[in-house]
Amino acid sequence: MRHAWRQLVDPALLPSAQIHRAMARARLSHHAYGVQLLKPSTALACAA
């Protein structure tokens, strides 16, 4: 899952449509993993 975060941190690697899709996937994964591992605000800050 970490490679997806790396792509999100560097938006130049992906078209905006794929970025939005990846962020949606990451948000779903966060709920699946358990949000206690990473605060939602921190996740948004990393994705921004």
VMD Tcl script that draws the C-alpha trace (Angstrom):
set ca {
  {0.00 0.00 0.00}
  {2.94 2.31 0.62}
  {3.73 2.70 -3.09}
  {0.26 4.17 -3.60}
  {1.00 6.81 -0.94}
  {4.26 7.68 -2.68}
  {2.35 8.28 -5.91}
  {-0.13 10.48 -4.06}
  {2.65 12.55 -2.54}
  {4.07 13.22 -6.02}
  {1.00 14.15 -8.13}
  {3.12 14.83 -11.22}
  {3.43 11.06 -11.70}
  {-0.30 10.56 -12.25}
  {-3.15 12.21 -14.16}
  {-5.62 13.94 -11.86}
  {-8.33 11.34 -12.52}
  {-6.05 8.54 -11.32}
  {-5.08 10.63 -8.29}
  {-8.72 11.02 -7.26}
  {-9.28 7.31 -7.77}
  {-6.18 6.48 -5.73}
  {-7.25 8.82 -2.92}
  {-10.68 7.18 -2.83}
  {-9.01 3.77 -2.70}
  {-6.68 4.95 0.07}
  {-9.62 6.26 2.09}
  {-11.37 2.90 1.79}
  {-8.17 1.11 2.78}
  {-7.86 3.31 5.84}
  {-11.28 2.21 7.02}
  {-10.36 -1.40 6.27}
  {-7.02 -1.21 8.12}
  {-8.45 0.81 10.98}
  {-8.31 4.58 11.18}
  {-6.59 4.31 14.57}
  {-3.32 3.63 12.72}
  {-3.40 6.99 10.99}
  {-5.59 9.97 11.81}
  {-7.84 11.05 8.90}
  {-6.48 14.60 9.13}
  {-2.93 13.27 8.77}
  {-3.96 11.13 5.81}
  {-5.50 14.14 4.08}
  {-2.39 16.20 4.77}
  {-0.21 13.49 3.22}
  {-2.46 13.19 0.18}
  {-2.69 16.94 -0.39}
}
mol new
graphics top color blue
foreach p $ca { graphics top sphere $p radius 0.5 }
foreach p [lrange $ca 0 end-1] q [lrange $ca 1 end] { graphics top cylinder $p $q radius 0.2 }
display resetview
